[in-house]
């Protein structure tokens, strides 16, 4: 099934897809990326790497730029206000296939 960010869509999908707050968070990622003059993927990966309990986010690299963004994100530290900006609207989702 086609997906977006780990969500499956279509008939029989376990999740209906991203909710409105997910798009708001994506807008915040874009805002911070613009302020830092960098790609949004680096901001999103840097945020994941700074989260407690996340030691290695799973990335799907189909282009060399994806690998570059992942490696650059490892060296990027978001400020406390940037993290707060991203987390303010974030709503956690259950893992697909788990209750």
C-alpha atoms as an extended CHARMM CRD file, in Angstrom:
* protein
*
        99  EXT
         1         1  UNK       CA              0.0000000000        0.0000000000        0.0000000000  PROA      1               0.0000000000
         2         2  UNK       CA              1.2340000000        3.5100000000       -0.6310000000  PROA      2               0.0000000000
         3         3  UNK       CA              2.3120000000        5.3140000000        2.4850000000  PROA      3               0.0000000000
         4         4  UNK       CA              3.5430000000        8.5210000000        3.9910000000  PROA      4               0.0000000000
         5         5  UNK       CA              5.7740000000        8.6670000000        7.0170000000  PROA      5               0.0000000000
         6         6  UNK       CA              5.0240000000        5.1030000000        8.0910000000  PROA      6               0.0000000000
         7         7  UNK       CA              1.2660000000        5.3210000000        7.5670000000  PROA      7               0.0000000000
         8         8  UNK       CA             -0.5030000000        2.9230000000        5.2110000000  PROA      8               0.0000000000
         9         9  UNK       CA             -3.4130000000        4.2140000000        3.1570000000  PROA      9               0.0000000000
        10        10  UNK       CA             -6.1520000000        2.5280000000        1.1940000000  PROA      10              0.0000000000
        11        11  UNK       CA             -8.6750000000       -0.2360000000        1.7660000000  PROA      11              0.0000000000
        12        12  UNK       CA             -7.8250000000       -2.3100000000        4.8120000000  PROA      12              0.0000000000
        13        13  UNK       CA             -5.2360000000        0.1670000000        6.1000000000  PROA      13              0.0000000000
        14        14  UNK       CA             -4.8070000000        0.1170000000        9.8680000000  PROA      14              0.0000000000
        15        15  UNK       CA             -4.5140000000        3.9020000000       10.0590000000  PROA      15              0.0000000000
        16        16  UNK       CA             -6.4060000000        6.5870000000        8.1700000000  PROA      16              0.0000000000
        17        17  UNK       CA             -3.2610000000        8.6030000000        7.6590000000  PROA      17              0.0000000000
        18        18  UNK       CA             -1.8410000000       11.7200000000        9.1930000000  PROA      18              0.0000000000
        19        19  UNK       CA             -4.0830000000       13.9780000000       11.2250000000  PROA      19              0.0000000000
        20        20  UNK       CA             -4.3380000000       17.7690000000       11.0010000000  PROA      20              0.0000000000
        21        21  UNK       CA             -1.6990000000       18.2990000000       13.6940000000  PROA      21              0.0000000000
        22        22  UNK       CA              0.8240000000       16.3020000000       11.6320000000  PROA      22              0.0000000000
        23        23  UNK       CA              0.6130000000       18.8710000000        8.8610000000  PROA      23              0.0000000000
        24        24  UNK       CA              1.0130000000       21.6680000000       11.4040000000  PROA      24              0.0000000000
        25        25  UNK       CA              4.1830000000       20.0080000000       12.6990000000  PROA      25              0.0000000000
        26        26  UNK       CA              5.4340000000       19.6420000000        9.1080000000  PROA      26              0.0000000000
        27        27  UNK       CA              4.8590000000       23.3860000000        8.6490000000  PROA      27              0.0000000000
        28        28  UNK       CA              6.9750000000       24.0130000000       11.7570000000  PROA      28              0.0000000000
        29        29  UNK       CA              9.7320000000       21.7670000000       10.3750000000  PROA      29              0.0000000000
        30        30  UNK       CA              9.6740000000       23.8400000000        7.1750000000  PROA      30              0.0000000000
        31        31  UNK       CA              9.8090000000       27.0700000000        9.2090000000  PROA      31              0.0000000000
        32        32  UNK       CA             12.8810000000       25.9430000000       11.1570000000  PROA      32              0.0000000000
        33        33  UNK       CA             14.5320000000       24.5970000000        7.9890000000  PROA      33              0.0000000000
        34        34  UNK       CA             13.9950000000       27.9600000000        6.2910000000  PROA      34              0.0000000000
        35        35  UNK       CA             15.4090000000       29.8310000000        9.2960000000  PROA      35              0.0000000000
        36        36  UNK       CA             18.4760000000       27.5540000000        9.2980000000  PROA      36              0.0000000000
        37        37  UNK       CA             18.7500000000       27.5590000000        5.4820000000  PROA      37              0.0000000000
        38        38  UNK       CA             18.7510000000       23.7660000000        5.3670000000  PROA      38              0.0000000000
        39        39  UNK       CA             16.5940000000       20.8790000000        4.1890000000  PROA      39              0.0000000000
        40        40  UNK       CA             13.5530000000       19.8950000000        6.2660000000  PROA      40              0.0000000000
        41        41  UNK       CA             14.7170000000       16.2640000000        6.3590000000  PROA      41              0.0000000000
        42        42  UNK       CA             17.7480000000       17.2960000000        8.4320000000  PROA      42              0.0000000000
        43        43  UNK       CA             15.5290000000       19.1280000000       10.9260000000  PROA      43              0.0000000000
        44        44  UNK       CA             13.1200000000       16.1890000000       11.2630000000  PROA      44              0.0000000000
        45        45  UNK       CA             15.9400000000       13.6540000000       11.6850000000  PROA      45              0.0000000000
        46        46  UNK       CA             17.7910000000       15.8920000000       14.1640000000  PROA      46              0.0000000000
        47        47  UNK       CA             14.6040000000       16.1390000000       16.2410000000  PROA      47              0.0000000000
        48        48  UNK       CA             14.2270000000       12.3450000000       16.2290000000  PROA      48              0.0000000000
        49        49  UNK       CA             17.8500000000       11.8570000000       17.2440000000  PROA      49              0.0000000000
        50        50  UNK       CA             17.4020000000       14.2470000000       20.1840000000  PROA      50              0.0000000000
        51        51  UNK       CA             14.3480000000       12.3480000000       21.4870000000  PROA      51              0.0000000000
        52        52  UNK       CA             14.9050000000       10.1230000000       24.5170000000  PROA      52              0.0000000000
        53        53  UNK       CA             14.8940000000        6.4650000000       23.5630000000  PROA      53              0.0000000000
        54        54  UNK       CA             15.5570000000        7.0280000000       19.8660000000  PROA      54              0.0000000000
        55        55  UNK       CA             19.0420000000        5.8280000000       19.0660000000  PROA      55              0.0000000000
        56        56  UNK       CA             18.7200000000        5.1180000000       15.3550000000  PROA      56              0.0000000000
        57        57  UNK       CA             15.7060000000        6.2700000000       13.3310000000  PROA      57              0.0000000000
        58        58  UNK       CA             14.9830000000        4.0780000000       10.3170000000  PROA      58              0.0000000000
        59        59  UNK       CA             15.5260000000        6.0070000000        7.1150000000  PROA      59              0.0000000000
        60        60  UNK       CA             14.8550000000        4.9510000000        3.5490000000  PROA      60              0.0000000000
        61        61  UNK       CA             17.6150000000        6.3490000000        1.3870000000  PROA      61              0.0000000000
        62        62  UNK       CA             16.9040000000        6.0440000000       -2.3290000000  PROA      62              0.0000000000
        63        63  UNK       CA             19.1290000000        8.9690000000       -3.3310000000  PROA      63              0.0000000000
        64        64  UNK       CA             22.5630000000       10.0820000000       -2.2170000000  PROA      64              0.0000000000
        65        65  UNK       CA             20.9970000000       13.3210000000       -0.9250000000  PROA      65              0.0000000000
        66        66  UNK       CA             18.9940000000       11.2550000000        1.5940000000  PROA      66              0.0000000000
        67        67  UNK       CA             22.1950000000        9.7870000000        3.0190000000  PROA      67              0.0000000000
        68        68  UNK       CA             23.7810000000       13.2660000000        3.1240000000  PROA      68              0.0000000000
        69        69  UNK       CA             20.7600000000       14.6570000000        5.0330000000  PROA      69              0.0000000000
        70        70  UNK       CA             20.8410000000       11.7700000000        7.5150000000  PROA      70              0.0000000000
        71        71  UNK       CA             24.5470000000       12.2120000000        8.2140000000  PROA      71              0.0000000000
        72        72  UNK       CA             24.2080000000       15.9970000000        8.5060000000  PROA      72              0.0000000000
        73        73  UNK       CA             21.2790000000       15.6080000000       10.9160000000  PROA      73              0.0000000000
        74        74  UNK       CA             23.5010000000       13.6310000000       13.2710000000  PROA      74              0.0000000000
        75        75  UNK       CA             25.7300000000       16.7060000000       13.6330000000  PROA      75              0.0000000000
        76        76  UNK       CA             22.8010000000       19.1240000000       13.9920000000  PROA      76              0.0000000000
        77        77  UNK       CA             21.5730000000       20.1500000000       17.4400000000  PROA      77              0.0000000000
        78        78  UNK       CA             18.2410000000       21.8810000000       17.6750000000  PROA      78              0.0000000000
        79        79  UNK       CA             17.8700000000       24.5960000000       20.2960000000  PROA      79              0.0000000000
        80        80  UNK       CA             15.3990000000       24.2030000000       23.1620000000  PROA      80              0.0000000000
        81        81  UNK       CA             13.0340000000       26.7670000000       21.5690000000  PROA      81              0.0000000000
        82        82  UNK       CA             13.1850000000       24.8780000000       18.2440000000  PROA      82              0.0000000000
        83        83  UNK       CA             12.4010000000       21.5620000000       19.9510000000  PROA      83              0.0000000000
        84        84  UNK       CA              9.5350000000       23.1920000000       21.8550000000  PROA      84              0.0000000000
        85        85  UNK       CA              8.2200000000       24.6740000000       18.6110000000  PROA      85              0.0000000000
        86        86  UNK       CA              8.0980000000       21.1970000000       17.0270000000  PROA      86              0.0000000000
        87        87  UNK       CA              6.7250000000       19.3720000000       20.0650000000  PROA      87              0.0000000000
        88        88  UNK       CA              4.0360000000       21.9140000000       20.9130000000  PROA      88              0.0000000000
        89        89  UNK       CA              1.6930000000       20.5760000000       18.2180000000  PROA      89              0.0000000000
        90        90  UNK       CA              2.9350000000       16.9840000000       18.0090000000  PROA      90              0.0000000000
        91        91  UNK       CA              0.3850000000       14.2570000000       18.7610000000  PROA      91              0.0000000000
        92        92  UNK       CA              1.8900000000       10.7660000000       19.1810000000  PROA      92              0.0000000000
        93        93  UNK       CA              0.4070000000        7.9140000000       17.1280000000  PROA      93              0.0000000000
        94        94  UNK       CA              0.2330000000        4.2700000000       18.0130000000  PROA      94              0.0000000000
        95        95  UNK       CA              2.5690000000        1.9260000000       16.1760000000  PROA      95              0.0000000000
        96        96  UNK       CA              0.7830000000        0.1910000000       13.3120000000  PROA      96              0.0000000000
        97        97  UNK       CA             -0.0810000000       -3.3860000000       14.1550000000  PROA      97              0.0000000000
        98        98  UNK       CA              0.1460000000       -2.8590000000       17.9250000000  PROA      98              0.0000000000
        99        99  UNK       CA             -2.6580000000       -2.1470000000       20.3450000000  PROA      99              0.0000000000
